[in-house]
Amino acid sequence: MTASRIRDFRVFLSQSHIDCIHAQKHANTAPSLILMPPPASFVPSIVTLLKSCRSQIQLHQVHARIIQIGLEQDHFLISNLISLFHSLAAPPSYSTSIFNQISNPSTFLWNTLLKGYSQKSRSVDIFSLFVRMIREQGVPDQYTFPLVIKACSSELNLREGKSIHGFVFKSGVDDAVFIGTGLVDLYGKCKEIGSARKVFDEMSERNVVTWTAMVVGYLNVGDLVQGKKVFDLMPERNIVSWNALISGLVKIVDLNGARKLFDEMPDKNVVSYTTMIDGYAKAGDMASARFLFDEATHKDIVVWSALVSGYAQNGQPNEAVKIYIEMTSRNVKPDKFTIVSLMSACSQLGCLELAKTVDSILNRSEIDVRQPYVIAALIDMNAKCGNMDRAEKLFEELPNRDIITYSSMIQGFSMHGHGKLAVNLFNRMIREGLTPDEVAFTVILTACSHAGLVEEGWHYFESMQNVYSIVPSPDHYSCMVDLLSRTGQLKAAYELLKSIPGEPHAGAWGALLGACKLHCDVELGVLVADQILEFEPQNAGNYVLLSNIYAAAGRWLDVSLVRNKMKERGVRKIPGRSWI
């Protein structure tokens, strides 16, 4: 090494370190380095210097000096530089431009670039880079293939995944445990369970991750029997394999099996508890969910969020709010999922003051309110709690409005008696090129029902199948029955009700029976009551409604007969209460 090269490096090392130190506001440590003699090995010192950088600007400065002193072809050094650029969220195109300056890049350097791509890019981009590696005479090794396979697996890209499998076979490294495990995972996630099992059976060596991938593969195709068989054959199990099988059982709503396995676990972690709590919550068993929550010794934000969400989803908004308050009192910082669940609870309560408080919490947090599902929940909460000005402001400020946000606003207008505004907004949604789905039609039909807009209601109901090829569900029929009943068109409601496919819709029949009482239509009321009492023989409310219909018509003998029928069937009316 020439004297001039040593001087260049001393300046490079000193000045670059000063730049990094200044950026970190620790300039007081810089002078000592200027006086340091040249190190015995340049590259390790530069790597240390690189790792002290905390921004892309600092890395650019160091990179410039690397080029100045002629070390830009050092594979190890450039590999570290590329890795750091990726860790600081630099676009893959920049690291590629650095890589392109290297003559005859090594497999190690190719792997570094592929690893960086795997953090940010789509699987097709990673596959394209791999193909380029092959074309440029690069030699993939046992570390190359798992990177590309994992990228295909994460996006269920079976086509490219199969191509990689072919390369693996030709390269003669198909016996490597990490490659085989990646292929089992890929085929399992893509529901090619036969291919997954073939790879699994041909592997000479398997680890716990391989076995777990095979278990998950079977669970992914709904084959619980085979999944359990593989689990039972595992020579060793870790907490991931236990959690995988529990998660599979929860997904098929076998909560008894999941709980049995959960109780057998030698060790449990946050994932174990969260999976079971979430499973119980989705099944509506909040008592069991709460029991496990209280049993968990360590509770992170995911566990807290699962419970808040569970209460909100199961119509227990007060409990959801209580858990949120308890969570924050223990200094657990809420995340976006917790806040969205809290907004759902607030929407159910319809409390304007609480909505304003939640809105304020969100504004003070670091959560990005521009995320579609967050802004949709915020609009929904404000709309349902009566803060329509705030909901409209949020809605109109959205750069891109989707079906969810439109439906939230339409529902808000409907709930607060603005049926015409709801209809206008629905029509605007269609003009903007959005295609309404089943939920959107339920919302607009409900709005028409509340506002008595019969003509509009029929128009939307008929357009579902005629224009959008959506088969109306019992809920859509129920909305129309309610609309016709509210506007006194009882005969039409009855005929429509009889045409509902599938099981009788208790809510729709009950609405029509109530309308018969309101409009004093005894004859139709008796027909409707006979239908309802066939599939709801223990519902006291239906008997009471029929009795009231007879009473309003002065048919007291029939009133007495209805009451006798209640006694015969053991149906008891729950008495009302008053605190006054």
C-alpha positions as CSV (number, residue, x, y, z in Angstrom):
1,M,0.0,0.0,0.0
2,T,1.5,3.4,-1.0
3,A,2.0,6.2,1.4
4,S,-0.6,8.3,-0.6
5,R,-3.2,5.6,-0.3
6,I,-2.6,5.4,3.5
7,R,-3.1,9.2,3.8
8,D,-6.3,9.0,1.7
9,F,-7.7,6.3,3.9
10,R,-6.7,8.2,7.1
11,V,-8.6,11.2,5.8
12,F,-11.5,9.0,4.7
13,L,-11.8,7.2,8.0
14,S,-11.5,10.4,10.1
15,Q,-13.8,12.6,8.1
16,S,-16.5,9.9,7.6
17,H,-16.6,9.1,11.3
18,I,-16.9,12.8,12.1
19,D,-19.8,13.0,9.6
20,C,-21.6,10.2,11.4
21,I,-20.8,11.5,14.8
22,H,-22.1,15.0,13.9
23,A,-25.3,13.4,12.7
24,Q,-25.7,11.7,16.0
25,K,-24.8,14.9,17.9
26,H,-21.8,13.4,19.5
27,A,-19.1,15.5,17.9
28,N,-17.1,15.6,21.2
29,T,-15.7,12.1,20.4
30,A,-14.4,12.9,17.0
31,P,-11.0,14.5,17.7
32,S,-9.6,11.3,19.2
33,L,-10.1,9.4,16.0
34,I,-8.2,12.0,13.9
35,L,-5.1,11.2,15.9
36,M,-5.5,7.5,15.5
37,P,-2.8,5.7,13.3
38,P,-4.0,3.8,10.2
39,P,-5.5,0.4,11.2
40,A,-3.9,-2.9,10.3
41,S,-6.9,-3.9,8.1
42,F,-8.9,-1.3,6.3
43,V,-12.1,-3.3,5.5
44,P,-13.1,-4.3,9.0
45,S,-12.7,-0.7,10.2
46,I,-14.8,0.6,7.3
47,V,-17.5,-2.0,8.1
48,T,-17.6,-0.8,11.7
49,L,-17.8,2.8,10.4
50,L,-20.7,1.8,8.1
51,K,-22.6,0.3,10.9
52,S,-22.4,3.5,12.9
53,C,-24.3,5.3,10.2
54,R,-28.0,6.1,11.0
55,S,-29.2,7.6,7.7
56,Q,-28.9,7.1,4.0
57,I,-27.1,10.4,3.7
58,Q,-24.4,9.2,6.0
59,L,-24.1,6.0,3.9
60,H,-23.8,8.0,0.7
61,Q,-20.9,9.9,2.3
62,V,-19.1,6.8,3.3
63,H,-19.8,5.2,-0.1
64,A,-18.3,8.2,-1.9
65,R,-15.1,7.9,0.1
66,I,-15.0,4.1,-0.5
67,I,-14.9,4.9,-4.2
68,Q,-12.3,7.6,-3.7
69,I,-9.8,5.2,-2.2
70,G,-10.6,2.4,-4.7
71,L,-12.3,-0.2,-2.5
72,E,-15.5,-0.2,-4.5
73,Q,-14.7,-3.7,-5.8
74,D,-14.4,-5.3,-2.4
75,H,-17.2,-7.8,-2.3
76,F,-17.4,-8.1,1.5
77,L,-17.4,-4.3,2.0
78,I,-20.0,-3.7,-0.8
79,S,-22.2,-6.5,0.6
80,N,-22.3,-4.7,4.0
81,L,-23.0,-1.4,2.2
82,I,-26.0,-2.9,0.3
83,S,-27.3,-4.6,3.5
84,L,-27.3,-1.3,5.3
85,F,-29.0,0.6,2.5
86,H,-31.8,-2.0,2.6
87,S,-32.0,-1.8,6.4
88,L,-32.5,2.0,6.1
89,A,-35.4,1.5,3.6
90,A,-33.5,2.6,0.5
91,P,-35.2,1.6,-2.7
92,P,-33.9,-1.7,-4.2
93,S,-33.0,0.3,-7.4
94,Y,-30.2,2.1,-5.5
95,S,-28.6,-1.1,-4.1
96,T,-28.9,-2.6,-7.6
97,S,-27.0,0.4,-9.0
98,I,-24.2,-0.2,-6.5
99,F,-24.2,-3.9,-7.3
100,N,-24.0,-3.2,-11.1
101,Q,-20.6,-1.6,-10.6
102,I,-19.1,-4.9,-9.4
103,S,-17.1,-7.0,-11.8
104,N,-17.8,-10.7,-11.5
105,P,-20.0,-10.6,-8.4
106,S,-19.6,-13.5,-6.0
107,T,-22.5,-15.8,-4.9
108,F,-22.3,-14.1,-1.5
109,L,-22.9,-10.7,-3.1
110,W,-25.8,-12.0,-5.2
111,N,-27.3,-13.4,-2.0
112,T,-27.0,-10.1,-0.3
113,L,-28.8,-8.3,-3.0
114,L,-31.5,-11.0,-3.1
115,K,-32.0,-10.8,0.6
116,G,-32.4,-7.0,0.3
117,Y,-35.0,-7.5,-2.4
118,S,-36.9,-10.0,-0.3
119,Q,-37.5,-7.3,2.3
120,K,-39.2,-4.9,0.0
121,S,-40.0,-6.3,-3.4
122,R,-42.6,-8.6,-5.0
123,S,-41.7,-12.2,-5.7
124,V,-41.7,-11.6,-9.4
125,D,-38.9,-9.0,-9.0
126,I,-36.9,-11.4,-6.8
127,F,-37.4,-14.2,-9.4
128,S,-36.3,-11.9,-12.2
129,L,-33.1,-11.0,-10.2
130,F,-32.5,-14.8,-9.7
131,V,-32.9,-15.4,-13.4
132,R,-30.4,-12.6,-14.1
133,M,-28.0,-14.3,-11.7
134,I,-28.2,-17.5,-13.7
135,R,-27.8,-15.7,-17.1
136,E,-24.7,-13.9,-15.8
137,Q,-23.1,-17.1,-14.8
138,G,-23.8,-16.7,-11.1
139,V,-23.8,-19.9,-9.1
140,P,-26.7,-20.2,-6.6
141,D,-25.9,-22.1,-3.4
142,Q,-27.9,-23.5,-0.5
143,Y,-28.4,-19.9,0.8
144,T,-29.7,-18.5,-2.5
145,F,-32.6,-20.9,-3.0
146,P,-34.3,-20.4,0.4
147,L,-34.5,-16.6,-0.3
148,V,-36.3,-17.0,-3.6
149,I,-38.5,-19.8,-2.4
150,K,-39.6,-17.8,0.6
151,A,-40.5,-14.9,-1.6
152,C,-42.7,-17.1,-3.8
153,S,-44.2,-18.7,-0.7
154,S,-45.2,-15.4,0.9
155,E,-47.1,-14.4,-2.2
156,L,-48.4,-17.9,-3.1
157,N,-46.5,-17.6,-6.4
158,L,-46.7,-21.3,-7.3
159,R,-45.6,-20.9,-10.9
160,E,-42.2,-19.3,-10.2
161,G,-41.9,-21.6,-7.1
162,K,-42.0,-24.7,-9.3
163,S,-39.4,-23.2,-11.6
164,I,-37.1,-22.6,-8.6
165,H,-37.7,-26.2,-7.6
166,G,-36.5,-27.3,-11.0
167,F,-33.3,-25.2,-10.6
168,V,-32.8,-26.8,-7.1
169,F,-33.0,-30.3,-8.6
170,K,-30.5,-29.4,-11.4
171,S,-28.1,-27.8,-9.0
172,G,-27.9,-30.9,-6.8
173,V,-28.6,-29.1,-3.6
174,D,-32.1,-30.5,-3.1
175,D,-31.0,-32.4,0.0
176,A,-30.3,-29.2,2.0
177,V,-32.7,-29.1,4.9
178,F,-33.5,-25.3,4.5
179,I,-34.3,-25.7,0.8
180,G,-36.5,-28.7,1.4
181,T,-38.3,-26.9,4.3
182,G,-38.9,-23.9,2.1
183,L,-40.4,-26.1,-0.7
184,V,-42.7,-27.9,1.8
185,D,-43.8,-24.5,3.1
186,L,-44.4,-23.2,-0.5
187,Y,-46.4,-26.2,-1.6
188,G,-48.3,-26.3,1.6
189,K,-49.3,-22.6,1.5
190,C,-50.3,-23.0,-2.2
191,K,-52.4,-26.1,-1.3
192,E,-50.3,-28.4,-3.4
193,I,-50.3,-30.8,-0.5
194,G,-49.3,-33.8,-2.6
195,S,-46.1,-32.0,-3.8
196,A,-45.4,-30.9,-0.3
197,R,-45.6,-34.4,1.1
198,K,-43.4,-35.8,-1.8
199,V,-40.6,-33.3,-1.0
200,F,-41.1,-34.0,2.8
201,D,-40.8,-37.8,2.3
202,E,-37.7,-37.5,0.1
203,M,-35.8,-35.3,2.5
204,S,-32.9,-37.3,4.2
205,E,-32.8,-34.7,7.0
206,R,-35.7,-32.8,8.6
207,N,-35.8,-30.4,11.5
208,V,-38.6,-29.1,13.7
209,V,-39.3,-26.3,11.2
210,T,-39.8,-28.9,8.4
211,W,-42.2,-31.0,10.4
212,T,-44.1,-27.9,11.4
213,A,-44.4,-26.8,7.8
214,M,-45.9,-30.2,6.9
215,V,-48.4,-29.9,9.7
216,V,-49.4,-26.4,8.6
217,G,-49.7,-27.6,5.0
218,Y,-52.2,-30.2,5.9
219,L,-54.2,-27.8,8.1
220,N,-54.2,-25.3,5.2
221,V,-56.1,-27.8,3.0
222,G,-58.4,-28.7,5.9
223,D,-57.0,-32.2,6.5
224,L,-56.9,-32.1,10.2
225,V,-56.5,-35.9,10.5
226,Q,-53.2,-36.0,8.5
227,G,-52.0,-32.8,10.2
228,K,-52.5,-34.4,13.6
229,K,-50.8,-37.6,12.5
230,V,-47.7,-35.7,11.4
231,F,-47.8,-33.7,14.6
232,D,-47.9,-36.9,16.7
233,L,-45.0,-38.4,14.7
234,M,-42.7,-35.3,15.3
235,P,-39.5,-36.4,17.0
236,E,-39.4,-33.1,18.8
237,R,-41.8,-30.2,19.1
238,N,-41.3,-26.6,19.8
239,I,-43.8,-23.9,20.7
240,V,-44.3,-22.9,17.1
241,S,-45.5,-26.4,16.1
242,W,-47.9,-26.5,19.1
243,N,-49.2,-23.1,18.2
244,A,-49.6,-24.1,14.5
245,L,-51.8,-27.1,15.3
246,I,-53.9,-25.1,17.8
247,S,-54.3,-22.4,15.2
248,G,-55.5,-25.0,12.7
249,L,-58.0,-26.3,15.1
250,V,-59.3,-22.8,15.9
251,K,-59.7,-22.1,12.2
252,I,-62.1,-25.0,11.8
253,V,-63.8,-24.0,15.0
254,D,-62.8,-27.1,16.9
255,L,-62.4,-25.2,20.1
256,N,-62.6,-28.3,22.4
257,G,-59.8,-29.9,20.5
258,A,-57.8,-26.7,20.5
259,R,-58.3,-26.2,24.2
260,K,-57.3,-29.8,25.0
261,L,-54.0,-29.3,23.0
262,F,-53.5,-25.9,24.7
263,D,-53.8,-27.4,28.1
264,E,-51.3,-30.2,27.2
265,M,-48.6,-27.6,26.0
266,P,-45.5,-27.8,28.2
267,D,-44.9,-24.1,27.6
268,K,-47.2,-21.4,26.4
269,N,-46.4,-17.9,25.0
270,V,-48.3,-14.9,24.0
271,V,-49.2,-16.4,20.6
272,S,-50.8,-19.4,22.3
273,Y,-53.0,-17.3,24.5
274,T,-53.9,-14.9,21.7
275,T,-54.9,-17.7,19.3
276,M,-57.2,-19.2,21.9
277,I,-58.7,-15.9,23.0
278,D,-59.3,-14.9,19.4
279,G,-60.9,-18.3,18.7
280,Y,-63.3,-18.1,21.7
281,A,-64.2,-14.5,20.8
282,K,-65.1,-15.4,17.2
283,A,-67.2,-18.2,18.5
284,G,-69.0,-15.8,20.9
285,D,-67.7,-17.4,24.0
286,M,-66.3,-14.3,25.8
287,A,-66.4,-16.0,29.2
288,S,-63.8,-18.5,28.1
289,A,-61.8,-15.8,26.3
290,R,-61.7,-13.6,29.5
291,F,-60.7,-16.6,31.6
292,L,-57.6,-17.3,29.5
293,F,-56.9,-13.6,29.3
294,D,-56.8,-13.4,33.1
295,E,-54.7,-16.5,33.3
296,A,-52.0,-15.2,30.9
297,T,-49.0,-14.0,32.9
298,H,-47.6,-11.9,30.1
299,K,-49.9,-9.7,28.1
300,D,-48.7,-7.7,25.2
301,I,-50.7,-5.3,23.0
302,V,-51.8,-8.2,20.7
303,V,-53.5,-10.0,23.7
304,W,-55.2,-6.9,24.9
305,S,-56.4,-6.1,21.4
306,A,-57.8,-9.6,20.9
307,L,-60.0,-9.1,24.0
308,V,-61.1,-5.6,23.1
309,S,-61.9,-6.7,19.6
310,G,-63.8,-9.8,21.0
311,Y,-66.0,-7.7,23.2
312,A,-66.7,-5.2,20.4
313,Q,-67.5,-8.0,17.9
314,N,-69.9,-9.7,20.3
315,G,-72.0,-6.7,21.1
316,Q,-70.5,-5.9,24.5
317,P,-69.2,-2.4,23.8
318,N,-69.1,-1.4,27.5
319,E,-66.8,-4.3,28.3
320,A,-64.6,-3.4,25.3
321,V,-64.2,0.2,26.7
322,K,-63.5,-1.1,30.2
323,I,-60.7,-3.3,28.9
324,Y,-59.2,-0.5,26.9
325,I,-59.2,1.8,30.0
326,E,-57.5,-1.0,32.0
327,M,-55.0,-1.5,29.3
328,T,-54.0,2.2,29.2
329,S,-53.8,2.4,33.0
330,R,-51.1,-0.3,32.8
331,N,-49.1,1.8,30.3
332,V,-49.7,-0.5,27.4
333,K,-49.7,1.6,24.2
334,P,-52.6,0.9,21.9
335,D,-52.0,0.1,18.3
336,K,-54.1,0.7,15.2
337,F,-56.1,-2.6,15.7
338,T,-57.0,-1.7,19.3
339,I,-58.1,1.8,18.3
340,V,-60.3,0.4,15.4
341,S,-61.9,-2.0,17.9
342,L,-62.5,0.8,20.3
343,M,-64.1,2.8,17.6
344,S,-66.4,-0.1,16.8
345,A,-67.4,-0.3,20.4
346,C,-68.1,3.4,20.4
347,S,-70.2,3.1,17.3
348,Q,-72.4,0.5,19.0
349,L,-72.8,2.8,22.1
350,G,-73.7,5.8,19.9
351,C,-72.2,8.1,22.5
352,L,-71.1,11.4,21.0
353,E,-68.8,12.4,23.9
354,L,-67.0,9.1,23.8
355,A,-66.6,9.4,20.0
356,K,-65.0,12.8,20.5
357,T,-62.6,11.4,23.1
358,V,-61.6,8.4,20.9
359,D,-61.1,10.9,17.9
360,S,-58.8,12.9,20.1
361,I,-56.9,9.8,21.3
362,L,-56.3,8.9,17.6
363,N,-55.1,12.4,16.7
364,R,-52.6,12.3,19.6
365,S,-51.3,8.9,18.7
366,E,-48.7,7.9,16.1
367,I,-51.2,5.8,14.1
368,D,-51.5,6.7,10.5
369,V,-55.2,7.8,10.1
370,R,-54.8,7.7,6.3
371,Q,-54.9,3.9,6.3
372,P,-58.3,2.9,4.7
373,Y,-59.6,0.7,7.5
374,V,-58.7,3.3,10.1
375,I,-60.4,6.2,8.3
376,A,-63.4,3.9,7.6
377,A,-63.8,3.1,11.3
378,L,-63.4,6.8,12.2
379,I,-66.1,7.8,9.7
380,D,-68.3,5.0,10.8
381,M,-68.0,6.0,14.5
382,N,-68.7,9.6,14.0
383,A,-71.6,8.9,11.7
384,K,-73.3,6.5,14.1
385,C,-72.7,8.7,17.0
386,G,-74.4,11.7,15.3
387,N,-71.3,13.7,14.5
388,M,-72.2,13.9,10.8
389,D,-70.3,17.1,10.2
390,R,-67.0,15.5,11.3
391,A,-67.9,12.3,9.4
392,E,-68.6,14.3,6.2
393,K,-65.4,16.3,6.5
394,L,-63.3,13.1,6.9
395,F,-65.2,11.5,4.0
396,E,-64.8,14.4,1.6
397,E,-61.0,14.8,2.5
398,L,-60.4,11.2,1.4
399,P,-58.3,11.1,-1.8
400,N,-59.8,7.7,-2.7
401,R,-63.2,6.6,-1.4
402,D,-64.1,2.9,-1.4
403,I,-67.3,0.8,-0.8
404,I,-66.6,0.6,2.9
405,T,-66.3,4.4,3.5
406,Y,-69.3,5.0,1.3
407,S,-71.4,2.4,3.2
408,S,-70.4,4.0,6.5
409,M,-71.6,7.4,5.4
410,I,-74.8,6.1,3.9
411,Q,-75.6,4.2,7.1
412,G,-74.9,7.3,9.1
413,F,-77.4,9.4,7.0
414,S,-79.9,6.5,7.3
415,M,-79.6,6.3,11.1
416,H,-80.2,10.0,11.6
417,G,-83.2,10.3,9.3
418,H,-81.6,11.6,6.2
419,G,-82.9,8.9,3.7
420,K,-82.7,11.2,0.7
421,L,-79.1,12.1,1.4
422,A,-78.3,8.4,1.8
423,V,-79.9,7.7,-1.6
424,N,-78.0,10.6,-3.2
425,L,-74.7,9.4,-1.8
426,F,-75.4,5.8,-3.0
427,N,-76.0,7.1,-6.5
428,R,-72.9,9.2,-6.4
429,M,-70.9,6.1,-5.4
430,I,-72.2,4.4,-8.6
431,R,-71.4,7.4,-10.7
432,E,-67.8,7.3,-9.5
433,G,-67.5,3.8,-10.9
434,L,-67.7,1.8,-7.7
435,T,-69.7,-1.5,-7.8
436,P,-71.9,-2.0,-4.7
437,D,-71.6,-5.3,-2.9
438,E,-74.1,-7.2,-0.7
439,V,-73.3,-5.0,2.4
440,A,-73.8,-1.8,0.5
441,F,-77.2,-3.0,-0.8
442,T,-78.2,-3.9,2.8
443,V,-77.3,-0.4,3.9
444,I,-79.2,1.4,1.2
445,L,-82.3,-0.8,1.5
446,T,-82.3,-0.2,5.2
447,A,-82.1,3.6,4.5
448,C,-85.0,3.3,2.1
449,S,-87.0,1.4,4.7
450,H,-86.4,4.0,7.4
451,A,-87.3,6.8,5.1
452,G,-90.3,5.1,3.5
453,L,-88.8,5.3,0.0
454,V,-90.7,2.5,-1.7
455,E,-89.9,3.3,-5.3
456,E,-86.2,3.7,-4.7
457,G,-86.2,0.5,-2.5
458,W,-87.7,-1.6,-5.3
459,H,-85.3,-0.1,-7.8
460,Y,-82.2,-1.1,-5.8
461,F,-83.6,-4.5,-4.9
462,E,-84.3,-5.4,-8.5
463,S,-81.0,-4.0,-9.7
464,M,-79.1,-6.3,-7.4
465,Q,-79.8,-9.3,-9.6
466,N,-80.6,-7.6,-12.9
467,V,-77.6,-5.3,-13.0
468,Y,-75.0,-6.6,-10.6
469,S,-75.7,-10.3,-10.6
470,I,-76.0,-10.4,-6.8
471,V,-78.6,-12.9,-5.5
472,P,-80.5,-11.2,-2.7
473,S,-80.0,-12.7,0.7
474,P,-82.7,-13.2,3.4
475,D,-81.4,-9.9,4.9
476,H,-82.1,-8.1,1.7
477,Y,-85.6,-9.6,1.5
478,S,-86.1,-8.6,5.1
479,C,-85.3,-5.0,4.4
480,M,-87.9,-4.9,1.6
481,V,-90.5,-6.6,3.8
482,D,-89.8,-4.0,6.4
483,L,-90.1,-1.2,3.9
484,L,-93.4,-2.4,2.5
485,S,-94.7,-3.1,6.0
486,R,-93.9,0.4,7.2
487,T,-95.7,1.9,4.2
488,G,-98.8,-0.2,4.7
489,Q,-98.3,-2.5,1.7
490,L,-98.9,-5.6,3.9
491,K,-100.2,-7.9,1.2
492,A,-97.1,-7.2,-1.0
493,A,-94.9,-7.7,2.0
494,Y,-96.5,-11.0,2.7
495,E,-96.1,-12.3,-0.8
496,L,-92.5,-11.2,-0.9
497,L,-91.9,-12.8,2.5
498,K,-93.1,-16.2,1.3
499,S,-90.6,-16.1,-1.6
500,I,-87.6,-15.7,0.6
501,P,-85.3,-18.7,-0.1
502,G,-84.0,-20.9,2.7
503,E,-85.0,-20.9,6.3
504,P,-87.8,-18.5,7.5
505,H,-86.4,-15.1,8.5
506,A,-87.8,-14.5,12.0
507,G,-87.0,-10.8,12.0
508,A,-88.9,-10.2,8.7
509,W,-92.0,-12.2,9.9
510,G,-91.9,-10.4,13.2
511,A,-91.8,-7.0,11.4
512,L,-94.8,-7.9,9.3
513,L,-96.7,-9.1,12.3
514,G,-96.0,-5.8,14.1
515,A,-97.2,-3.9,11.0
516,C,-100.5,-6.0,11.0
517,K,-101.1,-4.8,14.5
518,L,-100.3,-1.2,13.5
519,H,-102.7,-1.3,10.5
520,C,-105.3,-3.4,12.3
521,D,-105.2,-6.1,9.6
522,V,-106.5,-9.0,11.7
523,E,-106.9,-11.5,8.8
524,L,-103.3,-11.2,7.6
525,G,-102.1,-11.0,11.2
526,V,-103.5,-14.4,11.9
527,L,-101.8,-15.9,8.8
528,V,-98.5,-14.4,9.7
529,A,-98.8,-15.5,13.3
530,D,-99.5,-19.1,12.3
531,Q,-96.3,-19.1,10.2
532,I,-94.2,-17.6,13.0
533,L,-95.5,-19.9,15.7
534,E,-94.4,-22.9,13.7
535,F,-90.7,-22.0,13.7
536,E,-90.7,-19.9,16.9
537,P,-93.2,-21.7,19.2
538,Q,-91.4,-20.4,22.4
539,N,-91.2,-16.7,21.5
540,A,-93.6,-15.0,23.9
541,G,-93.5,-11.7,21.9
542,N,-95.3,-13.3,19.0
543,Y,-98.1,-14.5,21.1
544,V,-98.5,-11.1,22.7
545,L,-98.5,-9.4,19.3
546,L,-101.3,-11.7,18.0
547,S,-103.2,-11.2,21.2
548,N,-103.0,-7.4,20.8
549,I,-104.2,-7.7,17.2
550,Y,-107.3,-9.6,18.4
551,A,-107.8,-7.1,21.3
552,A,-107.7,-4.1,18.9
553,A,-110.4,-5.8,16.8
554,G,-112.5,-6.6,19.9
555,R,-112.2,-10.3,19.5
556,W,-111.8,-11.2,23.1
557,L,-112.5,-14.9,22.8
558,D,-109.5,-15.2,20.4
559,V,-107.4,-13.2,22.9
560,S,-108.4,-15.8,25.5
561,L,-107.5,-18.7,23.2
562,V,-104.1,-17.3,22.5
563,R,-103.4,-17.0,26.2
564,N,-104.5,-20.5,26.8
565,K,-102.2,-21.7,24.0
566,M,-99.3,-20.0,25.7
567,K,-100.1,-21.9,29.0
568,E,-100.4,-25.2,27.2
569,R,-96.9,-24.7,25.6
570,G,-95.3,-23.4,28.7
571,V,-94.6,-20.0,27.2
572,R,-94.2,-17.2,29.8
573,K,-94.2,-13.5,29.1
574,I,-91.3,-11.8,30.7
575,P,-92.8,-8.9,32.8
576,G,-91.6,-5.4,32.3
577,R,-89.9,-3.3,34.9
578,S,-89.8,0.3,35.9
579,W,-87.5,2.1,38.3
580,I,-89.9,5.0,38.7
